[in-house]
Amino acid sequence: MTNDFTICMGTVGAGIWLSSDCGEHWSKARVELPHFWELGDIRVYAMAVSPHEAHRVLAGSELGLHVSEDNGRTWKSMPFPIEGRQIWSIAFDPMDRDIIFVGAKPAAVFRSVDGGRTWERLRVAFPERCPIPIGPPRVTALMVDPVDHRSVWAGAEVGGVFHSVDGGDSWQAIPPFGGSESSLDIHGSAISVGRQKKIMITTPDGIWSSVDEGRNWSMHGFKFPNQEQSAYTRAVAVKPGDPETIFVGNGNVVFGDSGLVQRSRDGGQTWQNIPLPVPPNSAVYGFATNPANPNVVVANTFYGYIYLSEDGGDSWRKLPRELTEIRSQALLPN
């Protein structure tokens, strides 16, 4: 069944919530924390589903890294080398099931080559301080190239983009996209393997794209209805199996009180604002997709609204459940 899937949502302060019946009913996941069992009232900043094991998902929080082997119903803490470092992004190597990358706050990238049993900190020269008052930089964007798994990308909020061509052994800073501080404020990332491979990075100003491995970049900005300044841009996702279809999430301002879903069907050349059945209460902050259900797209706002499309983004419905701040999401087949 194309609609047989589980949705997981990571919140700030209310742990992980999941629905195994396509968003109709929800329950709070049980998370085993390092020293005791509880319902997991933690801040969950990142989630990633393994491309090698369909029901395995990792989550990153202010207490470290957690793993579920049962579609997000129960979670155990994984060993991690530095206590007190928040996990903000996770990426699996698509070719090697034992290689995992995580991005942290304060900004750092760690790599495991044994499935998460041991970790090493990689030498990425992130700045120690943000030029804007949001605290230390955090690695919010992390991805491994699906074509060349030795190519790894990391982006920090606020700290710019770094690229490795040797699986994370060494890193090179990508020159700032634009002249403003916001061009160093990295929100999301995705890779489209269509007619030509495209690296995509979102900043507050819009979506930046490169078709030459980061040597040159072009930017597309979005407008919010009845607003002169550019829309605030956050999430980006590519539809599985259709690299020309790309989704972007917008808000009227940071966090905001309204949001938009943008979709491109031609690889990012043109964009269309997709109407949502209930106006978003804040910026559209995240998307979840999965190759097992390529037409299913989950979108969420910062302040807890969840939307579901089962036809590739043509139509959407708002799910009845509303949560606290949502920072991460995952979609898994049942």
C-alpha positions as CSV (number, residue, x, y, z in Angstrom):
1,M,0.0,0.0,0.0
2,T,1.4,3.4,-0.9
3,N,-0.2,4.9,2.2
4,D,1.3,2.4,4.6
5,F,3.9,4.5,6.5
6,T,5.0,5.9,9.8
7,I,5.7,9.6,10.5
8,C,8.1,10.6,13.3
9,M,8.3,14.1,14.6
10,G,11.1,15.5,16.8
11,T,10.1,18.4,19.0
12,V,11.7,20.9,21.3
13,G,10.9,19.8,24.9
14,A,8.3,17.1,24.1
15,G,10.5,14.4,22.7
16,I,9.5,12.2,19.7
17,W,6.0,11.7,18.5
18,L,5.0,9.1,15.9
19,S,2.0,7.9,13.9
20,S,2.0,4.5,12.3
21,D,-1.3,4.9,10.5
22,C,-0.5,7.7,8.1
23,G,-1.1,10.5,10.6
24,E,-4.5,9.5,12.0
25,H,-3.4,8.6,15.5
26,W,-0.3,9.7,17.4
27,S,1.7,8.5,20.5
28,K,4.8,9.6,22.3
29,A,7.8,7.4,21.8
30,R,9.7,6.0,24.7
31,V,13.3,7.2,24.7
32,E,15.9,5.5,26.9
33,L,18.1,8.3,28.2
34,P,21.7,7.7,29.4
35,H,20.8,7.2,33.1
36,F,17.1,6.4,33.3
37,W,13.9,5.6,31.4
38,E,11.3,8.3,30.9
39,L,9.0,9.5,28.1
40,G,11.8,11.5,26.6
41,D,11.0,15.2,27.2
42,I,14.0,16.2,25.2
43,R,14.9,18.5,22.4
44,V,15.2,16.5,19.2
45,Y,17.0,18.6,16.5
46,A,17.7,15.9,13.9
47,M,16.4,12.7,12.4
48,A,17.7,10.5,9.6
49,V,16.4,7.1,8.2
50,S,19.0,4.5,7.2
51,P,19.1,3.9,3.5
52,H,20.3,0.3,4.3
53,E,17.8,-0.7,7.0
54,A,14.3,0.5,6.3
55,H,13.1,0.6,9.9
56,R,16.2,2.1,11.5
57,V,16.2,5.7,12.3
58,L,18.6,8.0,14.2
59,A,17.7,11.0,16.2
60,G,20.0,13.8,17.6
61,S,19.2,15.7,20.8
62,E,20.8,17.9,23.4
63,L,21.7,14.7,25.2
64,G,23.4,13.0,22.2
65,L,22.5,10.4,19.7
66,H,19.6,7.9,19.8
67,V,18.6,4.9,17.6
68,S,15.4,3.1,16.9
69,E,15.2,-0.2,15.2
70,D,11.4,-0.4,15.2
71,N,10.2,2.6,13.1
72,G,10.6,5.0,16.0
73,R,8.5,3.3,18.7
74,T,11.4,2.8,21.1
75,W,14.8,4.4,21.3
76,K,18.1,3.7,22.9
77,S,21.0,6.1,23.5
78,M,24.1,5.5,21.4
79,P,27.7,6.1,22.7
80,F,29.0,9.5,21.8
81,P,32.4,11.0,22.6
82,I,31.6,14.4,23.9
83,E,28.9,15.0,26.5
84,G,27.0,18.3,26.4
85,R,27.3,18.7,22.6
86,Q,24.0,18.9,20.9
87,I,23.3,16.9,17.7
88,W,21.8,19.0,14.9
89,S,22.2,16.9,11.8
90,I,22.8,13.3,10.7
91,A,23.8,11.7,7.4
92,F,24.3,8.1,6.4
93,D,26.8,7.0,3.8
94,P,24.6,5.6,0.9
95,M,27.2,3.0,-0.1
96,D,28.6,1.9,3.2
97,R,26.2,1.0,6.1
98,D,28.9,1.4,8.7
99,I,29.7,5.1,7.9
100,I,27.6,7.8,9.7
101,F,28.2,11.5,10.0
102,V,26.7,13.8,12.6
103,G,26.8,17.6,12.9
104,A,26.8,19.2,16.3
105,K,26.5,22.5,18.3
106,P,29.0,24.0,19.0
107,A,29.8,23.4,15.3
108,A,31.7,20.2,14.7
109,V,31.3,17.1,12.4
110,F,31.9,13.6,13.8
111,R,32.2,10.3,11.8
112,S,31.7,6.7,12.7
113,V,33.1,3.9,10.5
114,D,31.7,1.1,12.6
115,G,28.0,1.8,12.6
116,G,28.0,4.2,15.6
117,R,30.0,2.2,18.1
118,T,33.0,4.7,18.0
119,W,33.4,8.2,16.7
120,E,36.1,10.6,15.6
121,R,35.9,14.4,15.3
122,L,36.8,15.6,11.8
123,R,38.9,18.6,11.0
124,V,36.4,21.2,9.8
125,A,37.3,24.8,10.4
126,F,34.0,26.2,11.6
127,P,34.0,29.6,13.3
128,E,33.8,29.5,17.0
129,R,31.3,32.4,17.2
130,C,28.3,33.5,15.2
131,P,28.2,37.0,13.7
132,I,24.6,37.2,14.9
133,P,23.4,36.6,18.5
134,I,22.1,33.0,18.3
135,G,24.8,31.3,20.3
136,P,27.6,29.1,18.9
137,P,27.3,28.0,15.3
138,R,25.6,24.6,14.8
139,V,25.8,22.2,11.9
140,T,22.3,22.3,10.4
141,A,23.0,20.8,7.0
142,L,24.9,17.6,6.4
143,M,24.7,15.3,3.3
144,V,26.6,12.6,1.5
145,D,26.5,12.6,-2.3
146,P,24.4,9.7,-3.6
147,V,26.6,9.4,-6.7
148,D,30.0,9.8,-5.2
149,H,30.0,8.9,-1.5
150,R,33.4,10.3,-0.9
151,S,31.8,13.8,-1.5
152,V,30.4,15.1,1.8
153,W,28.8,18.5,2.5
154,A,28.4,20.3,5.8
155,G,26.8,23.7,6.5
156,A,26.6,25.7,9.7
157,E,24.1,28.2,11.1
158,V,25.9,30.6,11.1
159,G,29.2,29.4,9.6
160,G,29.1,28.8,5.9
161,V,29.5,25.6,3.8
162,F,32.4,23.1,3.8
163,H,33.1,20.3,1.3
164,S,35.1,17.1,1.6
165,V,36.1,15.0,-1.5
166,D,37.8,12.2,0.5
167,G,35.0,11.0,2.8
168,G,35.6,13.5,5.5
169,D,39.3,13.2,6.0
170,S,39.9,16.8,4.8
171,W,37.6,19.8,4.2
172,Q,37.6,22.9,2.1
173,A,35.6,26.0,2.9
174,I,33.2,27.2,0.1
175,P,33.5,31.0,-0.4
176,P,30.5,32.9,0.9
177,F,27.6,32.9,-1.6
178,G,26.8,36.6,-1.2
179,G,28.0,39.7,0.5
180,S,25.8,39.6,3.5
181,E,26.0,37.7,6.8
182,S,22.9,35.8,5.8
183,S,24.7,34.0,3.1
184,L,26.7,32.2,5.8
185,D,23.5,31.3,7.6
186,I,22.9,27.7,6.3
187,H,19.5,26.1,6.9
188,G,19.1,23.1,4.6
189,S,20.7,21.1,1.9
190,A,19.8,18.6,-0.8
191,I,21.3,17.0,-3.9
192,S,19.3,16.5,-7.1
193,V,20.6,13.9,-9.4
194,G,18.6,14.8,-12.5
195,R,19.7,15.8,-16.0
196,Q,22.7,17.2,-14.2
197,K,23.7,16.8,-10.6
198,K,22.7,19.9,-8.6
199,I,23.9,20.8,-5.1
200,M,21.3,22.9,-3.2
201,I,21.8,25.0,-0.1
202,T,19.1,27.2,1.6
203,T,19.8,30.4,3.5
204,P,17.3,33.0,4.8
205,D,17.5,34.7,1.4
206,G,16.5,31.7,-0.8
207,I,18.0,28.6,-2.4
208,W,21.5,28.5,-3.8
209,S,22.4,25.9,-6.5
210,S,25.6,24.7,-8.0
211,V,26.1,22.3,-10.9
212,D,29.9,22.3,-10.8
213,E,30.5,20.9,-7.3
214,G,30.4,24.2,-5.6
215,R,32.7,26.3,-7.7
216,N,29.9,28.6,-8.9
217,W,26.5,29.2,-7.4
218,S,23.2,30.9,-8.5
219,M,20.4,32.0,-6.1
220,H,16.6,32.0,-6.4
221,G,14.8,34.1,-3.9
222,F,11.1,33.8,-3.0
223,K,8.5,36.4,-2.4
224,F,5.8,36.2,0.2
225,P,2.3,37.5,-0.9
226,N,1.9,41.2,-0.2
227,Q,5.4,41.5,1.2
228,E,8.2,43.6,-0.4
229,Q,11.1,41.9,1.2
230,S,12.2,38.3,0.3
231,A,10.5,35.4,2.1
232,Y,12.5,33.7,4.8
233,T,13.6,30.3,3.4
234,R,14.2,27.2,5.5
235,A,13.8,23.6,4.3
236,V,14.5,21.9,1.0
237,A,13.7,18.4,-0.2
238,V,13.8,16.4,-3.4
239,K,11.0,14.0,-4.3
240,P,12.4,10.5,-4.4
241,G,12.7,9.0,-7.9
242,D,11.9,12.4,-9.5
243,P,15.0,14.7,-9.2
244,E,13.3,17.5,-11.1
245,T,10.7,17.9,-8.4
246,I,12.0,20.0,-5.4
247,F,10.2,21.4,-2.4
248,V,11.2,24.5,-0.4
249,G,9.6,25.9,2.8
250,N,9.2,29.6,3.4
251,G,7.9,31.9,6.2
252,N,7.1,35.6,6.2
253,V,10.0,36.2,8.7
254,V,12.1,34.0,11.0
255,F,9.7,31.7,12.8
256,G,6.9,34.0,11.6
257,D,3.2,33.7,11.7
258,S,2.6,32.4,8.2
259,G,4.3,30.0,5.8
260,L,4.4,28.6,2.3
261,V,5.3,25.4,0.4
262,Q,7.1,26.1,-2.9
263,R,7.5,23.4,-5.6
264,S,9.5,23.2,-8.7
265,R,9.0,20.5,-11.4
266,D,11.8,21.5,-13.6
267,G,14.9,21.2,-11.3
268,G,14.5,24.7,-9.8
269,Q,14.2,26.8,-12.9
270,T,10.6,27.9,-12.0
271,W,8.6,27.7,-8.8
272,Q,5.0,27.5,-7.8
273,N,3.4,28.3,-4.4
274,I,1.3,25.3,-3.4
275,P,-1.9,26.2,-1.5
276,L,-2.3,24.5,1.8
277,P,-5.8,23.7,3.2
278,V,-5.2,25.5,6.5
279,P,-2.9,28.6,6.5
280,P,0.4,27.7,8.3
281,N,0.8,29.3,11.7
282,S,4.6,29.9,11.2
283,A,7.4,29.2,8.7
284,V,7.4,25.8,6.9
285,Y,10.5,24.4,8.6
286,G,10.9,20.8,7.4
287,F,10.0,18.0,5.0
288,A,10.1,14.3,5.2
289,T,10.2,11.9,2.3
290,N,11.2,8.2,1.7
291,P,12.0,6.3,-1.5
292,A,9.6,3.5,-0.3
293,N,6.7,5.9,-0.6
294,P,7.8,8.4,-3.3
295,N,4.5,10.2,-3.6
296,V,4.2,10.9,0.2
297,V,5.5,14.2,1.4
298,V,5.2,15.4,5.0
299,A,5.7,19.1,5.8
300,N,5.7,20.9,9.1
301,T,5.7,24.4,10.5
302,F,7.9,25.6,13.2
303,Y,5.0,25.8,15.6
304,G,3.6,22.4,15.3
305,Y,1.3,22.1,12.3
306,I,1.8,18.9,10.2
307,Y,0.7,18.6,6.5
308,L,0.5,15.5,4.4
309,S,0.5,15.0,0.7
310,E,0.0,11.5,-0.9
311,D,0.2,12.6,-4.5
312,G,3.6,14.2,-4.8
313,G,2.5,17.6,-3.5
314,D,-0.5,18.2,-5.8
315,S,-2.9,18.2,-2.8
316,W,-2.4,18.4,0.9
317,R,-4.3,17.9,4.2
318,K,-3.5,19.2,7.6
319,L,-3.3,16.5,10.2
320,P,-5.4,16.9,13.3
321,R,-2.5,16.5,15.7
322,E,-0.6,19.6,16.6
323,L,2.7,19.6,18.5
324,T,5.1,22.0,20.2
325,E,8.1,23.3,18.2
326,I,9.1,20.8,15.5
327,R,12.7,20.7,14.6
328,S,13.1,17.3,12.8
329,Q,11.0,14.7,11.0
330,A,11.2,11.2,9.4
331,L,9.1,9.1,7.2
332,L,9.4,5.3,7.2
333,P,7.6,2.4,5.5
334,N,5.6,0.1,7.8
